[in-house]
Amino acid sequence: MTDPNAQPERLPPATPAELEALWAQPPLDVSEESPTFRIRDVFERPGTGTYCFGKVLTGGFRLGQEVVLEGRAGYAHARIQRIGFGPDLVERAAAGQYVTIELVRLRHRAMALDLQDGSHVYGI
């Protein structure tokens, strides 16, 4: 993972096109049985990805898994690139674990989704 003390770069505000592209309703591939991750902190590093720290509430997550992010402004798809458990990189995270996940292929910046403490990531 990256240096936890490094300050993330500030990104420009979301564009109207990014905001329009967000989904107003949850995608059909998310259900009550979907693995759930509650975000405690989120930041972006231009050129790498979006990083979310939080707790796996139900189910489990694995490298390469497709996920849906739920922010206050809408929903977006992404894929898990890395999972960090403390100082170690792991292949899976199970319910009850606090981990950091690096997300890639996120079509909209975290700022546009308005991700914050309490937002969720759902496995699909």
Phi and psi in radians as a Rosetta constraint file:
Dihedral C 1 N 2 CA 2 C 2 CIRCULARHARMONIC -1.725 0.35
Dihedral N 2 CA 2 C 2 N 3 CIRCULARHARMONIC 3.043 0.35
Dihedral C 2 N 3 CA 3 C 3 CIRCULARHARMONIC -1.103 0.35
Dihedral N 3 CA 3 C 3 N 4 CIRCULARHARMONIC 2.042 0.35
Dihedral C 3 N 4 CA 4 C 4 CIRCULARHARMONIC -1.198 0.35
Dihedral N 4 CA 4 C 4 N 5 CIRCULARHARMONIC -0.290 0.35
Dihedral C 4 N 5 CA 5 C 5 CIRCULARHARMONIC -1.604 0.35
Dihedral N 5 CA 5 C 5 N 6 CIRCULARHARMONIC -0.148 0.35
Dihedral C 5 N 6 CA 6 C 6 CIRCULARHARMONIC -1.224 0.35
Dihedral N 6 CA 6 C 6 N 7 CIRCULARHARMONIC 2.468 0.35
Dihedral C 6 N 7 CA 7 C 7 CIRCULARHARMONIC -1.496 0.35
Dihedral N 7 CA 7 C 7 N 8 CIRCULARHARMONIC 2.245 0.35
Dihedral C 7 N 8 CA 8 C 8 CIRCULARHARMONIC -1.202 0.35
Dihedral N 8 CA 8 C 8 N 9 CIRCULARHARMONIC 2.600 0.35
Dihedral C 8 N 9 CA 9 C 9 CIRCULARHARMONIC -1.244 0.35
Dihedral N 9 CA 9 C 9 N 10 CIRCULARHARMONIC 2.542 0.35
Dihedral C 9 N 10 CA 10 C 10 CIRCULARHARMONIC -1.418 0.35
Dihedral N 10 CA 10 C 10 N 11 CIRCULARHARMONIC 2.312 0.35
Dihedral C 10 N 11 CA 11 C 11 CIRCULARHARMONIC -1.777 0.35
Dihedral N 11 CA 11 C 11 N 12 CIRCULARHARMONIC 2.711 0.35
Dihedral C 11 N 12 CA 12 C 12 CIRCULARHARMONIC -1.163 0.35
Dihedral N 12 CA 12 C 12 N 13 CIRCULARHARMONIC 2.794 0.35
Dihedral C 12 N 13 CA 13 C 13 CIRCULARHARMONIC -1.020 0.35
Dihedral N 13 CA 13 C 13 N 14 CIRCULARHARMONIC 2.744 0.35
Dihedral C 13 N 14 CA 14 C 14 CIRCULARHARMONIC -1.100 0.35
Dihedral N 14 CA 14 C 14 N 15 CIRCULARHARMONIC 2.519 0.35
Dihedral C 14 N 15 CA 15 C 15 CIRCULARHARMONIC -1.444 0.35
Dihedral N 15 CA 15 C 15 N 16 CIRCULARHARMONIC 2.769 0.35
Dihedral C 15 N 16 CA 16 C 16 CIRCULARHARMONIC -0.984 0.35
Dihedral N 16 CA 16 C 16 N 17 CIRCULARHARMONIC -0.637 0.35
Dihedral C 16 N 17 CA 17 C 17 CIRCULARHARMONIC -1.119 0.35
Dihedral N 17 CA 17 C 17 N 18 CIRCULARHARMONIC -0.710 0.35
Dihedral C 17 N 18 CA 18 C 18 CIRCULARHARMONIC -1.105 0.35
Dihedral N 18 CA 18 C 18 N 19 CIRCULARHARMONIC -0.758 0.35
Dihedral C 18 N 19 CA 19 C 19 CIRCULARHARMONIC -1.161 0.35
Dihedral N 19 CA 19 C 19 N 20 CIRCULARHARMONIC -0.678 0.35
Dihedral C 19 N 20 CA 20 C 20 CIRCULARHARMONIC -1.141 0.35
Dihedral N 20 CA 20 C 20 N 21 CIRCULARHARMONIC -0.549 0.35
Dihedral C 20 N 21 CA 21 C 21 CIRCULARHARMONIC -1.352 0.35
Dihedral N 21 CA 21 C 21 N 22 CIRCULARHARMONIC -0.200 0.35
Dihedral C 21 N 22 CA 22 C 22 CIRCULARHARMONIC -1.244 0.35
Dihedral N 22 CA 22 C 22 N 23 CIRCULARHARMONIC 2.547 0.35
Dihedral C 22 N 23 CA 23 C 23 CIRCULARHARMONIC -1.394 0.35
Dihedral N 23 CA 23 C 23 N 24 CIRCULARHARMONIC 2.466 0.35
Dihedral C 23 N 24 CA 24 C 24 CIRCULARHARMONIC -1.518 0.35
Dihedral N 24 CA 24 C 24 N 25 CIRCULARHARMONIC -0.455 0.35
Dihedral C 24 N 25 CA 25 C 25 CIRCULARHARMONIC -2.075 0.35
Dihedral N 25 CA 25 C 25 N 26 CIRCULARHARMONIC 2.657 0.35
Dihedral C 25 N 26 CA 26 C 26 CIRCULARHARMONIC -1.076 0.35
Dihedral N 26 CA 26 C 26 N 27 CIRCULARHARMONIC 2.511 0.35
Dihedral C 26 N 27 CA 27 C 27 CIRCULARHARMONIC -1.125 0.35
Dihedral N 27 CA 27 C 27 N 28 CIRCULARHARMONIC 2.702 0.35
Dihedral C 27 N 28 CA 28 C 28 CIRCULARHARMONIC -1.155 0.35
Dihedral N 28 CA 28 C 28 N 29 CIRCULARHARMONIC -0.386 0.35
Dihedral C 28 N 29 CA 29 C 29 CIRCULARHARMONIC -1.426 0.35
Dihedral N 29 CA 29 C 29 N 30 CIRCULARHARMONIC 0.066 0.35
Dihedral C 29 N 30 CA 30 C 30 CIRCULARHARMONIC -1.791 0.35
Dihedral N 30 CA 30 C 30 N 31 CIRCULARHARMONIC 2.245 0.35
Dihedral C 30 N 31 CA 31 C 31 CIRCULARHARMONIC -2.299 0.35
Dihedral N 31 CA 31 C 31 N 32 CIRCULARHARMONIC 3.100 0.35
Dihedral C 31 N 32 CA 32 C 32 CIRCULARHARMONIC -1.119 0.35
Dihedral N 32 CA 32 C 32 N 33 CIRCULARHARMONIC -0.403 0.35
Dihedral C 32 N 33 CA 33 C 33 CIRCULARHARMONIC -1.537 0.35
Dihedral N 33 CA 33 C 33 N 34 CIRCULARHARMONIC -0.095 0.35
Dihedral C 33 N 34 CA 34 C 34 CIRCULARHARMONIC -1.114 0.35
Dihedral N 34 CA 34 C 34 N 35 CIRCULARHARMONIC 2.436 0.35
Dihedral C 34 N 35 CA 35 C 35 CIRCULARHARMONIC -0.977 0.35
Dihedral N 35 CA 35 C 35 N 36 CIRCULARHARMONIC 2.488 0.35
Dihedral C 35 N 36 CA 36 C 36 CIRCULARHARMONIC -2.240 0.35
Dihedral N 36 CA 36 C 36 N 37 CIRCULARHARMONIC 2.369 0.35
Dihedral C 36 N 37 CA 37 C 37 CIRCULARHARMONIC -2.189 0.35
Dihedral N 37 CA 37 C 37 N 38 CIRCULARHARMONIC 2.196 0.35
Dihedral C 37 N 38 CA 38 C 38 CIRCULARHARMONIC -1.706 0.35
Dihedral N 38 CA 38 C 38 N 39 CIRCULARHARMONIC 2.148 0.35
Dihedral C 38 N 39 CA 39 C 39 CIRCULARHARMONIC -1.330 0.35
Dihedral N 39 CA 39 C 39 N 40 CIRCULARHARMONIC 2.327 0.35
Dihedral C 39 N 40 CA 40 C 40 CIRCULARHARMONIC -1.850 0.35
Dihedral N 40 CA 40 C 40 N 41 CIRCULARHARMONIC -0.541 0.35
Dihedral C 40 N 41 CA 41 C 41 CIRCULARHARMONIC -2.676 0.35
Dihedral N 41 CA 41 C 41 N 42 CIRCULARHARMONIC 2.584 0.35
Dihedral C 41 N 42 CA 42 C 42 CIRCULARHARMONIC -2.501 0.35
Dihedral N 42 CA 42 C 42 N 43 CIRCULARHARMONIC 2.456 0.35
Dihedral C 42 N 43 CA 43 C 43 CIRCULARHARMONIC -2.641 0.35
Dihedral N 43 CA 43 C 43 N 44 CIRCULARHARMONIC 2.818 0.35
Dihedral C 43 N 44 CA 44 C 44 CIRCULARHARMONIC -2.104 0.35
Dihedral N 44 CA 44 C 44 N 45 CIRCULARHARMONIC 2.593 0.35
Dihedral C 44 N 45 CA 45 C 45 CIRCULARHARMONIC -2.178 0.35
Dihedral N 45 CA 45 C 45 N 46 CIRCULARHARMONIC 1.960 0.35
Dihedral C 45 N 46 CA 46 C 46 CIRCULARHARMONIC -0.929 0.35
Dihedral N 46 CA 46 C 46 N 47 CIRCULARHARMONIC 2.331 0.35
Dihedral C 46 N 47 CA 47 C 47 CIRCULARHARMONIC 1.533 0.35
Dihedral N 47 CA 47 C 47 N 48 CIRCULARHARMONIC -0.194 0.35
Dihedral C 47 N 48 CA 48 C 48 CIRCULARHARMONIC -2.024 0.35
Dihedral N 48 CA 48 C 48 N 49 CIRCULARHARMONIC -1.232 0.35
Dihedral C 48 N 49 CA 49 C 49 CIRCULARHARMONIC 3.062 0.35
Dihedral N 49 CA 49 C 49 N 50 CIRCULARHARMONIC -2.958 0.35
Dihedral C 49 N 50 CA 50 C 50 CIRCULARHARMONIC -1.874 0.35
Dihedral N 50 CA 50 C 50 N 51 CIRCULARHARMONIC 2.314 0.35
Dihedral C 50 N 51 CA 51 C 51 CIRCULARHARMONIC -1.962 0.35
Dihedral N 51 CA 51 C 51 N 52 CIRCULARHARMONIC 2.280 0.35
Dihedral C 51 N 52 CA 52 C 52 CIRCULARHARMONIC -2.153 0.35
Dihedral N 52 CA 52 C 52 N 53 CIRCULARHARMONIC 2.225 0.35
Dihedral C 52 N 53 CA 53 C 53 CIRCULARHARMONIC -1.844 0.35
Dihedral N 53 CA 53 C 53 N 54 CIRCULARHARMONIC 2.390 0.35
Dihedral C 53 N 54 CA 54 C 54 CIRCULARHARMONIC 3.086 0.35
Dihedral N 54 CA 54 C 54 N 55 CIRCULARHARMONIC -2.811 0.35
Dihedral C 54 N 55 CA 55 C 55 CIRCULARHARMONIC -2.071 0.35
Dihedral N 55 CA 55 C 55 N 56 CIRCULARHARMONIC 2.349 0.35
Dihedral C 55 N 56 CA 56 C 56 CIRCULARHARMONIC -1.327 0.35
Dihedral N 56 CA 56 C 56 N 57 CIRCULARHARMONIC 2.007 0.35
Dihedral C 56 N 57 CA 57 C 57 CIRCULARHARMONIC -1.472 0.35
Dihedral N 57 CA 57 C 57 N 58 CIRCULARHARMONIC -0.811 0.35
Dihedral C 57 N 58 CA 58 C 58 CIRCULARHARMONIC -2.429 0.35
Dihedral N 58 CA 58 C 58 N 59 CIRCULARHARMONIC 2.662 0.35
Dihedral C 58 N 59 CA 59 C 59 CIRCULARHARMONIC 1.178 0.35
Dihedral N 59 CA 59 C 59 N 60 CIRCULARHARMONIC -2.618 0.35
Dihedral C 59 N 60 CA 60 C 60 CIRCULARHARMONIC -2.649 0.35
Dihedral N 60 CA 60 C 60 N 61 CIRCULARHARMONIC 2.867 0.35
Dihedral C 60 N 61 CA 61 C 61 CIRCULARHARMONIC -2.230 0.35
Dihedral N 61 CA 61 C 61 N 62 CIRCULARHARMONIC 2.646 0.35
Dihedral C 61 N 62 CA 62 C 62 CIRCULARHARMONIC -2.401 0.35
Dihedral N 62 CA 62 C 62 N 63 CIRCULARHARMONIC 2.826 0.35
Dihedral C 62 N 63 CA 63 C 63 CIRCULARHARMONIC -1.020 0.35
Dihedral N 63 CA 63 C 63 N 64 CIRCULARHARMONIC 2.440 0.35
Dihedral C 63 N 64 CA 64 C 64 CIRCULARHARMONIC 1.435 0.35
Dihedral N 64 CA 64 C 64 N 65 CIRCULARHARMONIC -0.095 0.35
Dihedral C 64 N 65 CA 65 C 65 CIRCULARHARMONIC -1.215 0.35
Dihedral N 65 CA 65 C 65 N 66 CIRCULARHARMONIC 2.414 0.35
Dihedral C 65 N 66 CA 66 C 66 CIRCULARHARMONIC -1.388 0.35
Dihedral N 66 CA 66 C 66 N 67 CIRCULARHARMONIC 2.439 0.35
Dihedral C 66 N 67 CA 67 C 67 CIRCULARHARMONIC -2.389 0.35
Dihedral N 67 CA 67 C 67 N 68 CIRCULARHARMONIC 2.870 0.35
Dihedral C 67 N 68 CA 68 C 68 CIRCULARHARMONIC -2.106 0.35
Dihedral N 68 CA 68 C 68 N 69 CIRCULARHARMONIC 2.246 0.35
Dihedral C 68 N 69 CA 69 C 69 CIRCULARHARMONIC -1.668 0.35
Dihedral N 69 CA 69 C 69 N 70 CIRCULARHARMONIC 2.385 0.35
Dihedral C 69 N 70 CA 70 C 70 CIRCULARHARMONIC -1.997 0.35
Dihedral N 70 CA 70 C 70 N 71 CIRCULARHARMONIC 1.904 0.35
Dihedral C 70 N 71 CA 71 C 71 CIRCULARHARMONIC -1.887 0.35
Dihedral N 71 CA 71 C 71 N 72 CIRCULARHARMONIC 3.100 0.35
Dihedral C 71 N 72 CA 72 C 72 CIRCULARHARMONIC -1.176 0.35
Dihedral N 72 CA 72 C 72 N 73 CIRCULARHARMONIC -0.393 0.35
Dihedral C 72 N 73 CA 73 C 73 CIRCULARHARMONIC -1.731 0.35
Dihedral N 73 CA 73 C 73 N 74 CIRCULARHARMONIC -0.067 0.35
Dihedral C 73 N 74 CA 74 C 74 CIRCULARHARMONIC 2.617 0.35
Dihedral N 74 CA 74 C 74 N 75 CIRCULARHARMONIC -2.791 0.35
Dihedral C 74 N 75 CA 75 C 75 CIRCULARHARMONIC -2.230 0.35
Dihedral N 75 CA 75 C 75 N 76 CIRCULARHARMONIC 2.675 0.35
Dihedral C 75 N 76 CA 76 C 76 CIRCULARHARMONIC -2.697 0.35
Dihedral N 76 CA 76 C 76 N 77 CIRCULARHARMONIC 2.663 0.35
Dihedral C 76 N 77 CA 77 C 77 CIRCULARHARMONIC -1.539 0.35
Dihedral N 77 CA 77 C 77 N 78 CIRCULARHARMONIC 2.657 0.35
Dihedral C 77 N 78 CA 78 C 78 CIRCULARHARMONIC -2.749 0.35
Dihedral N 78 CA 78 C 78 N 79 CIRCULARHARMONIC 3.139 0.35
Dihedral C 78 N 79 CA 79 C 79 CIRCULARHARMONIC -2.340 0.35
Dihedral N 79 CA 79 C 79 N 80 CIRCULARHARMONIC 2.493 0.35
Dihedral C 79 N 80 CA 80 C 80 CIRCULARHARMONIC -1.368 0.35
Dihedral N 80 CA 80 C 80 N 81 CIRCULARHARMONIC 2.092 0.35
Dihedral C 80 N 81 CA 81 C 81 CIRCULARHARMONIC -1.613 0.35
Dihedral N 81 CA 81 C 81 N 82 CIRCULARHARMONIC -0.738 0.35
Dihedral C 81 N 82 CA 82 C 82 CIRCULARHARMONIC -2.532 0.35
Dihedral N 82 CA 82 C 82 N 83 CIRCULARHARMONIC 2.673 0.35
Dihedral C 82 N 83 CA 83 C 83 CIRCULARHARMONIC -2.244 0.35
Dihedral N 83 CA 83 C 83 N 84 CIRCULARHARMONIC 2.164 0.35
Dihedral C 83 N 84 CA 84 C 84 CIRCULARHARMONIC -1.929 0.35
Dihedral N 84 CA 84 C 84 N 85 CIRCULARHARMONIC 2.239 0.35
Dihedral C 84 N 85 CA 85 C 85 CIRCULARHARMONIC -2.075 0.35
Dihedral N 85 CA 85 C 85 N 86 CIRCULARHARMONIC 1.774 0.35
Dihedral C 85 N 86 CA 86 C 86 CIRCULARHARMONIC 1.117 0.35
Dihedral N 86 CA 86 C 86 N 87 CIRCULARHARMONIC -2.333 0.35
Dihedral C 86 N 87 CA 87 C 87 CIRCULARHARMONIC -1.457 0.35
Dihedral N 87 CA 87 C 87 N 88 CIRCULARHARMONIC -0.071 0.35
Dihedral C 87 N 88 CA 88 C 88 CIRCULARHARMONIC -1.768 0.35
Dihedral N 88 CA 88 C 88 N 89 CIRCULARHARMONIC 2.579 0.35
Dihedral C 88 N 89 CA 89 C 89 CIRCULARHARMONIC -1.599 0.35
Dihedral N 89 CA 89 C 89 N 90 CIRCULARHARMONIC 2.364 0.35
Dihedral C 89 N 90 CA 90 C 90 CIRCULARHARMONIC -2.233 0.35
Dihedral N 90 CA 90 C 90 N 91 CIRCULARHARMONIC 2.873 0.35
Dihedral C 90 N 91 CA 91 C 91 CIRCULARHARMONIC -1.602 0.35
Dihedral N 91 CA 91 C 91 N 92 CIRCULARHARMONIC -0.386 0.35
Dihedral C 91 N 92 CA 92 C 92 CIRCULARHARMONIC -2.461 0.35
Dihedral N 92 CA 92 C 92 N 93 CIRCULARHARMONIC 2.705 0.35
Dihedral C 92 N 93 CA 93 C 93 CIRCULARHARMONIC -2.309 0.35
Dihedral N 93 CA 93 C 93 N 94 CIRCULARHARMONIC 2.379 0.35
Dihedral C 93 N 94 CA 94 C 94 CIRCULARHARMONIC -1.979 0.35
Dihedral N 94 CA 94 C 94 N 95 CIRCULARHARMONIC 2.871 0.35
Dihedral C 94 N 95 CA 95 C 95 CIRCULARHARMONIC -0.908 0.35
Dihedral N 95 CA 95 C 95 N 96 CIRCULARHARMONIC 2.380 0.35
Dihedral C 95 N 96 CA 96 C 96 CIRCULARHARMONIC 1.667 0.35
Dihedral N 96 CA 96 C 96 N 97 CIRCULARHARMONIC -0.272 0.35
Dihedral C 96 N 97 CA 97 C 97 CIRCULARHARMONIC -1.504 0.35
Dihedral N 97 CA 97 C 97 N 98 CIRCULARHARMONIC 2.479 0.35
Dihedral C 97 N 98 CA 98 C 98 CIRCULARHARMONIC -1.664 0.35
Dihedral N 98 CA 98 C 98 N 99 CIRCULARHARMONIC 2.147 0.35
Dihedral C 98 N 99 CA 99 C 99 CIRCULARHARMONIC -2.447 0.35
Dihedral N 99 CA 99 C 99 N 100 CIRCULARHARMONIC 2.916 0.35
Dihedral C 99 N 100 CA 100 C 100 CIRCULARHARMONIC -1.952 0.35
Dihedral N 100 CA 100 C 100 N 101 CIRCULARHARMONIC 2.254 0.35
Dihedral C 100 N 101 CA 101 C 101 CIRCULARHARMONIC -2.006 0.35
Dihedral N 101 CA 101 C 101 N 102 CIRCULARHARMONIC 2.393 0.35
Dihedral C 101 N 102 CA 102 C 102 CIRCULARHARMONIC -1.735 0.35
Dihedral N 102 CA 102 C 102 N 103 CIRCULARHARMONIC 2.190 0.35
Dihedral C 102 N 103 CA 103 C 103 CIRCULARHARMONIC -1.882 0.35
Dihedral N 103 CA 103 C 103 N 104 CIRCULARHARMONIC 2.401 0.35
Dihedral C 103 N 104 CA 104 C 104 CIRCULARHARMONIC -2.208 0.35
Dihedral N 104 CA 104 C 104 N 105 CIRCULARHARMONIC 2.985 0.35
Dihedral C 104 N 105 CA 105 C 105 CIRCULARHARMONIC 1.040 0.35
Dihedral N 105 CA 105 C 105 N 106 CIRCULARHARMONIC 0.508 0.35
Dihedral C 105 N 106 CA 106 C 106 CIRCULARHARMONIC -1.440 0.35
Dihedral N 106 CA 106 C 106 N 107 CIRCULARHARMONIC 2.039 0.35
Dihedral C 106 N 107 CA 107 C 107 CIRCULARHARMONIC -1.283 0.35
Dihedral N 107 CA 107 C 107 N 108 CIRCULARHARMONIC -0.338 0.35
Dihedral C 107 N 108 CA 108 C 108 CIRCULARHARMONIC -2.253 0.35
Dihedral N 108 CA 108 C 108 N 109 CIRCULARHARMONIC 2.448 0.35
Dihedral C 108 N 109 CA 109 C 109 CIRCULARHARMONIC -1.118 0.35
Dihedral N 109 CA 109 C 109 N 110 CIRCULARHARMONIC 2.639 0.35
Dihedral C 109 N 110 CA 110 C 110 CIRCULARHARMONIC -0.985 0.35
Dihedral N 110 CA 110 C 110 N 111 CIRCULARHARMONIC -0.597 0.35
Dihedral C 110 N 111 CA 111 C 111 CIRCULARHARMONIC -1.072 0.35
Dihedral N 111 CA 111 C 111 N 112 CIRCULARHARMONIC -0.694 0.35
Dihedral C 111 N 112 CA 112 C 112 CIRCULARHARMONIC -1.180 0.35
Dihedral N 112 CA 112 C 112 N 113 CIRCULARHARMONIC -0.610 0.35
Dihedral C 112 N 113 CA 113 C 113 CIRCULARHARMONIC -1.331 0.35
Dihedral N 113 CA 113 C 113 N 114 CIRCULARHARMONIC -0.311 0.35
Dihedral C 113 N 114 CA 114 C 114 CIRCULARHARMONIC 1.050 0.35
Dihedral N 114 CA 114 C 114 N 115 CIRCULARHARMONIC 0.861 0.35
Dihedral C 114 N 115 CA 115 C 115 CIRCULARHARMONIC -1.267 0.35
Dihedral N 115 CA 115 C 115 N 116 CIRCULARHARMONIC 2.429 0.35
Dihedral C 115 N 116 CA 116 C 116 CIRCULARHARMONIC -2.791 0.35
Dihedral N 116 CA 116 C 116 N 117 CIRCULARHARMONIC -3.117 0.35
Dihedral C 116 N 117 CA 117 C 117 CIRCULARHARMONIC -0.924 0.35
Dihedral N 117 CA 117 C 117 N 118 CIRCULARHARMONIC 2.154 0.35
Dihedral C 117 N 118 CA 118 C 118 CIRCULARHARMONIC 1.775 0.35
Dihedral N 118 CA 118 C 118 N 119 CIRCULARHARMONIC -0.221 0.35
Dihedral C 118 N 119 CA 119 C 119 CIRCULARHARMONIC -1.194 0.35
Dihedral N 119 CA 119 C 119 N 120 CIRCULARHARMONIC 2.886 0.35
Dihedral C 119 N 120 CA 120 C 120 CIRCULARHARMONIC -2.211 0.35
Dihedral N 120 CA 120 C 120 N 121 CIRCULARHARMONIC 2.693 0.35
Dihedral C 120 N 121 CA 121 C 121 CIRCULARHARMONIC -2.105 0.35
Dihedral N 121 CA 121 C 121 N 122 CIRCULARHARMONIC 2.290 0.35
Dihedral C 121 N 122 CA 122 C 122 CIRCULARHARMONIC -2.033 0.35
Dihedral N 122 CA 122 C 122 N 123 CIRCULARHARMONIC 2.342 0.35
Dihedral C 122 N 123 CA 123 C 123 CIRCULARHARMONIC -1.368 0.35
Dihedral N 123 CA 123 C 123 N 124 CIRCULARHARMONIC 2.509 0.35
